[in-house]
Amino acid sequence: MPSTREDQIITFENSFFPLEVIKRALYRFAHRASFDLRQESSSIHVIVNPHEGQELTVLKDDIRNEVLDQDLRAIVADETSAVRNLILANAFSKTGLIDN
């Protein structure tokens, strides 16, 4: 049975997933589909246009998992940014690139 336009839509709530996270996740699937985004006040709708040979249901499940993964990566990056910056500052301070 052919999919309808409604079947192609994945909706994410703005309060859970920022647009940047969704875009990062979708980029990982550019080889499997193209996407249209519609943003409303409380949600982001992703219209999935699968490339030939791609199963829509599997693709949508993979996208949902990737959005969650990208969101968690963003959270970890934010939580560890102070330590990461300290490590980088220490590493660069020993290179001679920064005058003491």
Phi and psi in radians as a Rosetta constraint file:
Dihedral C 1 N 2 CA 2 C 2 CIRCULARHARMONIC -1.149 0.35
Dihedral N 2 CA 2 C 2 N 3 CIRCULARHARMONIC 2.586 0.35
Dihedral C 2 N 3 CA 3 C 3 CIRCULARHARMONIC -1.372 0.35
Dihedral N 3 CA 3 C 3 N 4 CIRCULARHARMONIC 2.644 0.35
Dihedral C 3 N 4 CA 4 C 4 CIRCULARHARMONIC -1.721 0.35
Dihedral N 4 CA 4 C 4 N 5 CIRCULARHARMONIC 2.922 0.35
Dihedral C 4 N 5 CA 5 C 5 CIRCULARHARMONIC -1.008 0.35
Dihedral N 5 CA 5 C 5 N 6 CIRCULARHARMONIC -0.663 0.35
Dihedral C 5 N 6 CA 6 C 6 CIRCULARHARMONIC -1.106 0.35
Dihedral N 6 CA 6 C 6 N 7 CIRCULARHARMONIC -0.630 0.35
Dihedral C 6 N 7 CA 7 C 7 CIRCULARHARMONIC -1.137 0.35
Dihedral N 7 CA 7 C 7 N 8 CIRCULARHARMONIC -0.434 0.35
Dihedral C 7 N 8 CA 8 C 8 CIRCULARHARMONIC -1.469 0.35
Dihedral N 8 CA 8 C 8 N 9 CIRCULARHARMONIC -0.057 0.35
Dihedral C 8 N 9 CA 9 C 9 CIRCULARHARMONIC -1.713 0.35
Dihedral N 9 CA 9 C 9 N 10 CIRCULARHARMONIC 2.316 0.35
Dihedral C 9 N 10 CA 10 C 10 CIRCULARHARMONIC -2.013 0.35
Dihedral N 10 CA 10 C 10 N 11 CIRCULARHARMONIC 2.292 0.35
Dihedral C 10 N 11 CA 11 C 11 CIRCULARHARMONIC -1.955 0.35
Dihedral N 11 CA 11 C 11 N 12 CIRCULARHARMONIC 2.288 0.35
Dihedral C 11 N 12 CA 12 C 12 CIRCULARHARMONIC -2.090 0.35
Dihedral N 12 CA 12 C 12 N 13 CIRCULARHARMONIC 2.415 0.35
Dihedral C 12 N 13 CA 13 C 13 CIRCULARHARMONIC -1.406 0.35
Dihedral N 13 CA 13 C 13 N 14 CIRCULARHARMONIC 2.332 0.35
Dihedral C 13 N 14 CA 14 C 14 CIRCULARHARMONIC -1.010 0.35
Dihedral N 14 CA 14 C 14 N 15 CIRCULARHARMONIC -0.576 0.35
Dihedral C 14 N 15 CA 15 C 15 CIRCULARHARMONIC -1.226 0.35
Dihedral N 15 CA 15 C 15 N 16 CIRCULARHARMONIC -0.320 0.35
Dihedral C 15 N 16 CA 16 C 16 CIRCULARHARMONIC -1.785 0.35
Dihedral N 16 CA 16 C 16 N 17 CIRCULARHARMONIC -0.727 0.35
Dihedral C 16 N 17 CA 17 C 17 CIRCULARHARMONIC -2.273 0.35
Dihedral N 17 CA 17 C 17 N 18 CIRCULARHARMONIC 2.017 0.35
Dihedral C 17 N 18 CA 18 C 18 CIRCULARHARMONIC -1.190 0.35
Dihedral N 18 CA 18 C 18 N 19 CIRCULARHARMONIC 2.704 0.35
Dihedral C 18 N 19 CA 19 C 19 CIRCULARHARMONIC -0.988 0.35
Dihedral N 19 CA 19 C 19 N 20 CIRCULARHARMONIC -0.710 0.35
Dihedral C 19 N 20 CA 20 C 20 CIRCULARHARMONIC -1.013 0.35
Dihedral N 20 CA 20 C 20 N 21 CIRCULARHARMONIC -0.722 0.35
Dihedral C 20 N 21 CA 21 C 21 CIRCULARHARMONIC -1.128 0.35
Dihedral N 21 CA 21 C 21 N 22 CIRCULARHARMONIC -0.748 0.35
Dihedral C 21 N 22 CA 22 C 22 CIRCULARHARMONIC -1.125 0.35
Dihedral N 22 CA 22 C 22 N 23 CIRCULARHARMONIC -0.749 0.35
Dihedral C 22 N 23 CA 23 C 23 CIRCULARHARMONIC -1.086 0.35
Dihedral N 23 CA 23 C 23 N 24 CIRCULARHARMONIC -0.721 0.35
Dihedral C 23 N 24 CA 24 C 24 CIRCULARHARMONIC -1.060 0.35
Dihedral N 24 CA 24 C 24 N 25 CIRCULARHARMONIC -0.757 0.35
Dihedral C 24 N 25 CA 25 C 25 CIRCULARHARMONIC -1.140 0.35
Dihedral N 25 CA 25 C 25 N 26 CIRCULARHARMONIC -0.776 0.35
Dihedral C 25 N 26 CA 26 C 26 CIRCULARHARMONIC -1.115 0.35
Dihedral N 26 CA 26 C 26 N 27 CIRCULARHARMONIC -0.614 0.35
Dihedral C 26 N 27 CA 27 C 27 CIRCULARHARMONIC -1.009 0.35
Dihedral N 27 CA 27 C 27 N 28 CIRCULARHARMONIC -0.606 0.35
Dihedral C 27 N 28 CA 28 C 28 CIRCULARHARMONIC -1.170 0.35
Dihedral N 28 CA 28 C 28 N 29 CIRCULARHARMONIC -0.254 0.35
Dihedral C 28 N 29 CA 29 C 29 CIRCULARHARMONIC -1.960 0.35
Dihedral N 29 CA 29 C 29 N 30 CIRCULARHARMONIC 0.248 0.35
Dihedral C 29 N 30 CA 30 C 30 CIRCULARHARMONIC -1.062 0.35
Dihedral N 30 CA 30 C 30 N 31 CIRCULARHARMONIC -0.448 0.35
Dihedral C 30 N 31 CA 31 C 31 CIRCULARHARMONIC -1.396 0.35
Dihedral N 31 CA 31 C 31 N 32 CIRCULARHARMONIC -0.200 0.35
Dihedral C 31 N 32 CA 32 C 32 CIRCULARHARMONIC -1.940 0.35
Dihedral N 32 CA 32 C 32 N 33 CIRCULARHARMONIC -0.304 0.35
Dihedral C 32 N 33 CA 33 C 33 CIRCULARHARMONIC -2.886 0.35
Dihedral N 33 CA 33 C 33 N 34 CIRCULARHARMONIC 2.914 0.35
Dihedral C 33 N 34 CA 34 C 34 CIRCULARHARMONIC -1.994 0.35
Dihedral N 34 CA 34 C 34 N 35 CIRCULARHARMONIC 2.843 0.35
Dihedral C 34 N 35 CA 35 C 35 CIRCULARHARMONIC -2.403 0.35
Dihedral N 35 CA 35 C 35 N 36 CIRCULARHARMONIC 2.552 0.35
Dihedral C 35 N 36 CA 36 C 36 CIRCULARHARMONIC -2.075 0.35
Dihedral N 36 CA 36 C 36 N 37 CIRCULARHARMONIC 2.407 0.35
Dihedral C 36 N 37 CA 37 C 37 CIRCULARHARMONIC -2.003 0.35
Dihedral N 37 CA 37 C 37 N 38 CIRCULARHARMONIC 2.412 0.35
Dihedral C 37 N 38 CA 38 C 38 CIRCULARHARMONIC -2.259 0.35
Dihedral N 38 CA 38 C 38 N 39 CIRCULARHARMONIC 2.171 0.35
Dihedral C 38 N 39 CA 39 C 39 CIRCULARHARMONIC -1.874 0.35
Dihedral N 39 CA 39 C 39 N 40 CIRCULARHARMONIC 2.287 0.35
Dihedral C 39 N 40 CA 40 C 40 CIRCULARHARMONIC -2.009 0.35
Dihedral N 40 CA 40 C 40 N 41 CIRCULARHARMONIC -3.124 0.35
Dihedral C 40 N 41 CA 41 C 41 CIRCULARHARMONIC -1.065 0.35
Dihedral N 41 CA 41 C 41 N 42 CIRCULARHARMONIC -0.638 0.35
Dihedral C 41 N 42 CA 42 C 42 CIRCULARHARMONIC -2.093 0.35
Dihedral N 42 CA 42 C 42 N 43 CIRCULARHARMONIC 0.017 0.35
Dihedral C 42 N 43 CA 43 C 43 CIRCULARHARMONIC -2.642 0.35
Dihedral N 43 CA 43 C 43 N 44 CIRCULARHARMONIC 2.837 0.35
Dihedral C 43 N 44 CA 44 C 44 CIRCULARHARMONIC -2.129 0.35
Dihedral N 44 CA 44 C 44 N 45 CIRCULARHARMONIC 2.205 0.35
Dihedral C 44 N 45 CA 45 C 45 CIRCULARHARMONIC -1.828 0.35
Dihedral N 45 CA 45 C 45 N 46 CIRCULARHARMONIC 2.212 0.35
Dihedral C 45 N 46 CA 46 C 46 CIRCULARHARMONIC -1.882 0.35
Dihedral N 46 CA 46 C 46 N 47 CIRCULARHARMONIC 2.111 0.35
Dihedral C 46 N 47 CA 47 C 47 CIRCULARHARMONIC -1.695 0.35
Dihedral N 47 CA 47 C 47 N 48 CIRCULARHARMONIC 2.064 0.35
Dihedral C 47 N 48 CA 48 C 48 CIRCULARHARMONIC -1.668 0.35
Dihedral N 48 CA 48 C 48 N 49 CIRCULARHARMONIC 2.144 0.35
Dihedral C 48 N 49 CA 49 C 49 CIRCULARHARMONIC -2.000 0.35
Dihedral N 49 CA 49 C 49 N 50 CIRCULARHARMONIC 1.576 0.35
Dihedral C 49 N 50 CA 50 C 50 CIRCULARHARMONIC -1.126 0.35
Dihedral N 50 CA 50 C 50 N 51 CIRCULARHARMONIC 2.519 0.35
Dihedral C 50 N 51 CA 51 C 51 CIRCULARHARMONIC -1.270 0.35
Dihedral N 51 CA 51 C 51 N 52 CIRCULARHARMONIC 2.830 0.35
Dihedral C 51 N 52 CA 52 C 52 CIRCULARHARMONIC -0.945 0.35
Dihedral N 52 CA 52 C 52 N 53 CIRCULARHARMONIC 2.323 0.35
Dihedral C 52 N 53 CA 53 C 53 CIRCULARHARMONIC 1.560 0.35
Dihedral N 53 CA 53 C 53 N 54 CIRCULARHARMONIC -0.059 0.35
Dihedral C 53 N 54 CA 54 C 54 CIRCULARHARMONIC -1.662 0.35
Dihedral N 54 CA 54 C 54 N 55 CIRCULARHARMONIC 2.289 0.35
Dihedral C 54 N 55 CA 55 C 55 CIRCULARHARMONIC -1.421 0.35
Dihedral N 55 CA 55 C 55 N 56 CIRCULARHARMONIC 2.093 0.35
Dihedral C 55 N 56 CA 56 C 56 CIRCULARHARMONIC -1.032 0.35
Dihedral N 56 CA 56 C 56 N 57 CIRCULARHARMONIC -0.807 0.35
Dihedral C 56 N 57 CA 57 C 57 CIRCULARHARMONIC -1.092 0.35
Dihedral N 57 CA 57 C 57 N 58 CIRCULARHARMONIC -0.783 0.35
Dihedral C 57 N 58 CA 58 C 58 CIRCULARHARMONIC -1.134 0.35
Dihedral N 58 CA 58 C 58 N 59 CIRCULARHARMONIC -0.762 0.35
Dihedral C 58 N 59 CA 59 C 59 CIRCULARHARMONIC -1.052 0.35
Dihedral N 59 CA 59 C 59 N 60 CIRCULARHARMONIC -0.789 0.35
Dihedral C 59 N 60 CA 60 C 60 CIRCULARHARMONIC -1.093 0.35
Dihedral N 60 CA 60 C 60 N 61 CIRCULARHARMONIC -0.719 0.35
Dihedral C 60 N 61 CA 61 C 61 CIRCULARHARMONIC -1.105 0.35
Dihedral N 61 CA 61 C 61 N 62 CIRCULARHARMONIC -0.742 0.35
Dihedral C 61 N 62 CA 62 C 62 CIRCULARHARMONIC -1.106 0.35
Dihedral N 62 CA 62 C 62 N 63 CIRCULARHARMONIC -0.690 0.35
Dihedral C 62 N 63 CA 63 C 63 CIRCULARHARMONIC -1.136 0.35
Dihedral N 63 CA 63 C 63 N 64 CIRCULARHARMONIC -0.788 0.35
Dihedral C 63 N 64 CA 64 C 64 CIRCULARHARMONIC -1.015 0.35
Dihedral N 64 CA 64 C 64 N 65 CIRCULARHARMONIC -0.762 0.35
Dihedral C 64 N 65 CA 65 C 65 CIRCULARHARMONIC -1.124 0.35
Dihedral N 65 CA 65 C 65 N 66 CIRCULARHARMONIC -0.697 0.35
Dihedral C 65 N 66 CA 66 C 66 CIRCULARHARMONIC -1.200 0.35
Dihedral N 66 CA 66 C 66 N 67 CIRCULARHARMONIC -0.643 0.35
Dihedral C 66 N 67 CA 67 C 67 CIRCULARHARMONIC -1.084 0.35
Dihedral N 67 CA 67 C 67 N 68 CIRCULARHARMONIC -0.776 0.35
Dihedral C 67 N 68 CA 68 C 68 CIRCULARHARMONIC -1.067 0.35
Dihedral N 68 CA 68 C 68 N 69 CIRCULARHARMONIC -0.777 0.35
Dihedral C 68 N 69 CA 69 C 69 CIRCULARHARMONIC -1.055 0.35
Dihedral N 69 CA 69 C 69 N 70 CIRCULARHARMONIC -0.810 0.35
Dihedral C 69 N 70 CA 70 C 70 CIRCULARHARMONIC -1.132 0.35
Dihedral N 70 CA 70 C 70 N 71 CIRCULARHARMONIC -0.624 0.35
Dihedral C 70 N 71 CA 71 C 71 CIRCULARHARMONIC -1.137 0.35
Dihedral N 71 CA 71 C 71 N 72 CIRCULARHARMONIC -0.775 0.35
Dihedral C 71 N 72 CA 72 C 72 CIRCULARHARMONIC -1.148 0.35
Dihedral N 72 CA 72 C 72 N 73 CIRCULARHARMONIC -0.652 0.35
Dihedral C 72 N 73 CA 73 C 73 CIRCULARHARMONIC -1.071 0.35
Dihedral N 73 CA 73 C 73 N 74 CIRCULARHARMONIC -0.720 0.35
Dihedral C 73 N 74 CA 74 C 74 CIRCULARHARMONIC -1.134 0.35
Dihedral N 74 CA 74 C 74 N 75 CIRCULARHARMONIC -0.686 0.35
Dihedral C 74 N 75 CA 75 C 75 CIRCULARHARMONIC -1.125 0.35
Dihedral N 75 CA 75 C 75 N 76 CIRCULARHARMONIC -0.817 0.35
Dihedral C 75 N 76 CA 76 C 76 CIRCULARHARMONIC -1.097 0.35
Dihedral N 76 CA 76 C 76 N 77 CIRCULARHARMONIC -0.752 0.35
Dihedral C 76 N 77 CA 77 C 77 CIRCULARHARMONIC -1.062 0.35
Dihedral N 77 CA 77 C 77 N 78 CIRCULARHARMONIC -0.710 0.35
Dihedral C 77 N 78 CA 78 C 78 CIRCULARHARMONIC -1.172 0.35
Dihedral N 78 CA 78 C 78 N 79 CIRCULARHARMONIC -0.757 0.35
Dihedral C 78 N 79 CA 79 C 79 CIRCULARHARMONIC -1.206 0.35
Dihedral N 79 CA 79 C 79 N 80 CIRCULARHARMONIC -0.446 0.35
Dihedral C 79 N 80 CA 80 C 80 CIRCULARHARMONIC -1.875 0.35
Dihedral N 80 CA 80 C 80 N 81 CIRCULARHARMONIC 0.127 0.35
Dihedral C 80 N 81 CA 81 C 81 CIRCULARHARMONIC -1.085 0.35
Dihedral N 81 CA 81 C 81 N 82 CIRCULARHARMONIC -0.667 0.35
Dihedral C 81 N 82 CA 82 C 82 CIRCULARHARMONIC -1.107 0.35
Dihedral N 82 CA 82 C 82 N 83 CIRCULARHARMONIC -0.781 0.35
Dihedral C 82 N 83 CA 83 C 83 CIRCULARHARMONIC -1.169 0.35
Dihedral N 83 CA 83 C 83 N 84 CIRCULARHARMONIC -0.765 0.35
Dihedral C 83 N 84 CA 84 C 84 CIRCULARHARMONIC -1.046 0.35
Dihedral N 84 CA 84 C 84 N 85 CIRCULARHARMONIC -0.776 0.35
Dihedral C 84 N 85 CA 85 C 85 CIRCULARHARMONIC -1.124 0.35
Dihedral N 85 CA 85 C 85 N 86 CIRCULARHARMONIC -0.662 0.35
Dihedral C 85 N 86 CA 86 C 86 CIRCULARHARMONIC -1.119 0.35
Dihedral N 86 CA 86 C 86 N 87 CIRCULARHARMONIC -0.773 0.35
Dihedral C 86 N 87 CA 87 C 87 CIRCULARHARMONIC -1.099 0.35
Dihedral N 87 CA 87 C 87 N 88 CIRCULARHARMONIC -0.782 0.35
Dihedral C 87 N 88 CA 88 C 88 CIRCULARHARMONIC -1.124 0.35
Dihedral N 88 CA 88 C 88 N 89 CIRCULARHARMONIC -0.744 0.35
Dihedral C 88 N 89 CA 89 C 89 CIRCULARHARMONIC -1.076 0.35
Dihedral N 89 CA 89 C 89 N 90 CIRCULARHARMONIC -0.731 0.35
Dihedral C 89 N 90 CA 90 C 90 CIRCULARHARMONIC -1.122 0.35
Dihedral N 90 CA 90 C 90 N 91 CIRCULARHARMONIC -0.777 0.35
Dihedral C 90 N 91 CA 91 C 91 CIRCULARHARMONIC -1.092 0.35
Dihedral N 91 CA 91 C 91 N 92 CIRCULARHARMONIC -0.784 0.35
Dihedral C 91 N 92 CA 92 C 92 CIRCULARHARMONIC -1.285 0.35
Dihedral N 92 CA 92 C 92 N 93 CIRCULARHARMONIC -0.434 0.35
Dihedral C 92 N 93 CA 93 C 93 CIRCULARHARMONIC -1.183 0.35
Dihedral N 93 CA 93 C 93 N 94 CIRCULARHARMONIC -0.367 0.35
Dihedral C 93 N 94 CA 94 C 94 CIRCULARHARMONIC -1.675 0.35
Dihedral N 94 CA 94 C 94 N 95 CIRCULARHARMONIC 0.050 0.35
Dihedral C 94 N 95 CA 95 C 95 CIRCULARHARMONIC -1.640 0.35
Dihedral N 95 CA 95 C 95 N 96 CIRCULARHARMONIC -0.246 0.35
Dihedral C 95 N 96 CA 96 C 96 CIRCULARHARMONIC 1.517 0.35
Dihedral N 96 CA 96 C 96 N 97 CIRCULARHARMONIC -0.015 0.35
Dihedral C 96 N 97 CA 97 C 97 CIRCULARHARMONIC -1.266 0.35
Dihedral N 97 CA 97 C 97 N 98 CIRCULARHARMONIC -0.461 0.35
Dihedral C 97 N 98 CA 98 C 98 CIRCULARHARMONIC -1.981 0.35
Dihedral N 98 CA 98 C 98 N 99 CIRCULARHARMONIC 2.172 0.35
Dihedral C 98 N 99 CA 99 C 99 CIRCULARHARMONIC -1.334 0.35
Dihedral N 99 CA 99 C 99 N 100 CIRCULARHARMONIC 2.354 0.35
